[in-house]
């Protein structure tokens, strides 16, 4: 009876030890990863902020990773008070004007947008702090590495249907887009202002960036595919873009310009996205909002932006 009990207890004990080891290892590495996101060198930091004096910041989901990182580094607190909403720049700016929030981080305001807001009595200040880019990816076995702006727009309008039309293999081009209400899709359609983007019902839709890296997804297994995402998302998904080719996908250069930190920073890559920090002009010179903006634009803030995978302006 004793031997029988031991034969039951020993396996259970071993399972508990293994489980505890796995959990401990997970939390050890998780904490190391979390700590690695902090930027230690606090050069030019204007003020160390607490959760109590931290401005109310609203942004779009695509920038949540960045705003969370700013909060963590500025306050040394894992709790964040950043609010994200679906892409609606007007809604975010309205909340800023009505004083529901203190800072908006949104895709850059055009001159016309700013003039319209000013004409309606809103007094705002802005600074461009972050850059990203719309990038195009295809399977790494594709012999096409570069496309002209004209070609990429003809592919997305449905005018070019085979890779042999752009000096590639005789293979149908499978065009993937994002849902019509997604931020990336809106960026694509705005970039192709003079081109009719192919009807959504006739193309495949990538519902999430995770699907791009999922070997079970239709996108991943399609040989002649071309898809879209943000440069930052691509870096996060594949972790290393040093060679431009990761797993089954590679970035496509546009007019012989490969998207990268340098070409996005110096504005040579064509499909750029910039984000503005926007705040009310009546903020006093010593307000926490202005100090927060100074922090973001400092070398320390720029390092946080880089660590989050974005390009600092």
Beta strands, then each sheet from edge to edge (+ up, - down):
strand 1: 57-60
strand 2: 83-85
strand 3: 103-107
strand 4: 124-139
strand 5: 146-147
strand 6: 174-178
strand 7: 204-206
strand 8: 225-230
strand 9: 245-246
strand 10: 249-251
strand 11: 253-254
strand 12: 272-280
strand 13: 311-312
sheet 1: 2+ 1+ 3+ 12- 4+ 8- 6- 7-
sheet 2: 2+ 1+ 3+ 12- 4+ 10- 9+
sheet 3: 2+ 1+ 3+ 12- 4+ 13-
sheet 4: 5+ 11+
end
